[in-house]
Amino acid sequence: MVRPQASRTNKDLVLLFADLTTIPTENHMDWIARTGPVSVFAAFTQCCASCVRVHKQGPSDGITELESNKVLEDAAGFRRVRSRRAKPIVLPELGGTQSDGPGYYFSNRRWRNPNDPADMTRMRERWEVVLQNHRHVAIGCTFERMLEVVQRCRNLWAIKNPISNKSRHRPSTQAHLVGSKRSRDSDSMDGGDG
């Protein structure tokens, strides 16, 4: 039996949605959840449920959280970093669901702010692109609904962020990026023959 795989259309939609709802930054302390109830995939699921496959439920060409994160890392340049200091995010208001933390996050990225005029302009522009290329999304999600989802994720992340802006933890240099050659080499250099 062939394992279900996300369609190119759904992968493209995840990329558009991530660009619509988040923004890259130069601040290394700007992180967003990679998994869990306040991740990009969780927001995508709330807005585009017909395009998602969760726990073997949904269309066979729906996208999973794993596939979504892979697309975001490979095609959109989302930087995956690891934090051992982060605590799981437990959200009683969402039925007690929690993130996988301590674990992986996307660094140098923040949620767009619907109250910021520049972010709102960009969100409207990207929403028009979504509607032009993926008309079926409008059936399950309006622009206003998407704004509510983004604002809720943004607010919950600000409250429950396991890596607060007040933390002294500095998430990533090139040596600490997951899977980087320098990260593997630095381990071998520490145990030298000195």
NORGI-V125386 format. One record per run of one state. SS is the DSSP state (hx for helix, st for strand, lp for the rest). FROM is the first residue (numbers start at 0). TO is the last residue. Records with the same first field share a line. If there is no record, write none. Layout:
SS=FROM-TO + FROM-TO
This chain:
lp=0-6 + 24-29 + 33-37 + 47-47 + 52-52 + 54-55 + 57-61 + 63-63 + 76-77 + 82-88 + 94-95 + 98-102 + 107-107 + 111-115 + 133-135 + 140-141 + 160-172 + 176-179 + 190-193
hx=7-20 + 39-46 + 48-50 + 64-75 + 91-93 + 116-132 + 136-139 + 142-159 + 173-175 + 180-189
st=21-23 + 30-32 + 38-38 + 51-51 + 53-53 + 56-56 + 62-62 + 78-81 + 89-90 + 96-97 + 103-106 + 108-110
